[in-house]
């Protein structure tokens, strides 16, 4: 026999899910902020539109990897830090 939930019970569940969603978004944002800071990307003057485009390209690359069922793109992210990608980030911005 199913127990009917009251409106207040449902509202409490919804609020818990909203809080959980908020925490997941914050954790995700912190993760990407750490990566951007670590790579030096956070210090570069890049327009928001350009950052959005770059992130979309990265997401598309990993989505293609998921569809193929392989971990190809994940392996490509483990290039040595001296590769040509990200080289400007190695320049000191301390002045």
Residue pairs with C-beta under 8 A, 6 or more apart in sequence:
5 13
33 42
35 41
36 42
37 43
39 86
39 89
40 86
40 88
40 89
40 90
40 91
40 93
41 86
41 89
43 89
43 93
44 88
44 89
46 54
61 73
62 73
62 74
64 73
65 71
65 72
65 73
65 74
79 85
81 90
